[in-house]
Amino acid sequence: MPRCIPEPYKIKVVEPLRMTTREHRQSCIEAAGYNTFLLDSKDVFIDLLTDSGTGAMSDVQWAGMMRGDEAYAGSRNFYNLCDAVRDVLGYDMMVPTHQGRGAEHLFFQNFLRKGDIVPMNMYFTTTRQHAELAGGIFKDIIVDEAHDPASRFEWKGNVDLGKLQALIDEYGLERVRMISMAPDVNMAGGQPFSLSNAKEVHAFCRKLGIKIYMDITRIAENAFFIKEREQEYAEWSIKEIIREICAQSDGCWMSAKKDGLVNIGGFLAFFKHEDEMFQKCRSMVVVYEGLHTYGGMAGRDMEALAVGLREVCNNDYLAARVGQLRLLHGMLDEAGVPLVHPCGGHGVFVDARAFLDHLDQDEFPAQMLAAQIYVESGVRSMERGNVSAGRDPETGENRHPRLELVRLTVPRRVYTQTHMEFTAEGIIELYKRRESIPGLRFTYEPETLRFFQARFEPITG
Ligand SMILES: *Cc1c(COP(=O)(O)O)cnc(C)c1O
């Protein structure tokens, strides 16, 4: 397979980037308490903090922005979005929200009863937080391979039905009323589930009356891996695969800021038989988000999303996106940098525990590595490890996830191959002098979603 796959688009508008000096970056990271979330974007050269809302829109999407119908009620863009959701995903009913967590909030508040078990294929930060705020208890049912960065297993996003059965045995079906399954599992390194796994999970849950709600935030990237790796679906279009994935669920939520190819937006969607949940969410959306025909989005945002949902089904685009990630992954791997394997669908994940193996996990190796990558080359990445995992609500202890990662998340349609090469060079330089990098300790620790606003200082002497 060729190492690089050309993007099926060209650049029409450019946005200048500013390179800074190492001294400047050192003072910036100190002022930010060694938290890359607290850096100002003007001080960042290549921004790989997140793929959330950071993508570039197409000319067709920008044209859609001019067609915004900013009516308070019944905007035509709402109906265009309903059509796109029905056509691309297959769901019958949709509730728009301002972004993914708005949808999660409505969903969990309306579905969960206090003490319900919420099994998911690994946690996601905002999803787990909203489940817990609604009285739920998160349980991980992802396959063991997902927790091992070095495992080359191709379906690290799969659900382990044995783990789900064990939860049912322990808590009973009265408390295991739903599971959530996410494609291209973010916290596992952008790892996909197979369609055959989704179908098995579906059959299992149907038999027992357990609902499946998917977090379809990165569904197109997962569909690409299914087309590439699952023989049976090699000839299917991306859209056909996406619809087949959704058909294994009862409903979904989506942060449209990822595979929706837009800068803001989200929604809940359901099949017809979920009318009760749909009605509940639709009546609550007006309290927290906005009227049920805009849910916190402007009309123009809904139009851009309607176009984005269709655009993301392009297999050439997905091949170029994953090809770009594989290029970065390959360069780092060749230089011996420890990574999550195989390469994921939205970023390259560095195994910070192995990179800084002289540090204890409570010295936050991934947090420090992200800070050092920034100082080295102006590339902003994000910690996905001990800080992101937070504390166990019962014991108050750090959760110590097995994965202690730095996420280099590549925005969609934004950076070039040279940006990837530059990023790799900086990290490889850092790897050569890794022993000299100290750990961190908290100087400020917020109570919820602490990774966003926490502050640290280096442990010296
Ligand atoms: C980003 C994300 C969310 C939350 O969505 P926001 O739009 O950031 O509020 C939920 N689930 C997953 C898997 C995500 O990646």
The ligand as a MOL file (V3000), in Angstrom:
LIG
                    3D

  0  0  0     0  0            999 V3000
M  V30 BEGIN CTAB
M  V30 COUNTS 15 15 0 0 0
M  V30 BEGIN ATOM
M  V30 1 C -16.3790 14.9370 21.7980 0
M  V30 2 C -17.1100 13.7520 22.2730 0
M  V30 3 C -18.2730 13.8680 23.0310 0
M  V30 4 C -18.7690 15.2100 23.5740 0
M  V30 5 O -19.1350 16.0650 22.5810 0
M  V30 6 P -18.9310 17.6660 22.6300 0
M  V30 7 O -19.4270 18.0880 21.2920 0
M  V30 8 O -17.4860 17.9330 22.8440 0
M  V30 9 O -19.7660 18.1780 23.7480 0
M  V30 10 C -18.9600 12.7060 23.3390 0
M  V30 11 N -18.5030 11.5000 22.9750 0
M  V30 12 C -17.3710 11.3450 22.2760 0
M  V30 13 C -16.9050 9.9860 21.8890 0
M  V30 14 C -16.6250 12.4650 21.9080 0
M  V30 15 O -15.4760 12.3080 21.2450 0
M  V30 END ATOM
M  V30 BEGIN BOND
M  V30 1 1 1 2
M  V30 2 1 2 3
M  V30 3 2 2 14
M  V30 4 1 3 4
M  V30 5 2 3 10
M  V30 6 1 4 5
M  V30 7 1 5 6
M  V30 8 2 6 7
M  V30 9 1 6 8
M  V30 10 1 6 9
M  V30 11 1 10 11
M  V30 12 2 11 12
M  V30 13 1 12 13
M  V30 14 1 12 14
M  V30 15 1 14 15
M  V30 END BOND
M  V30 END CTAB
M  END
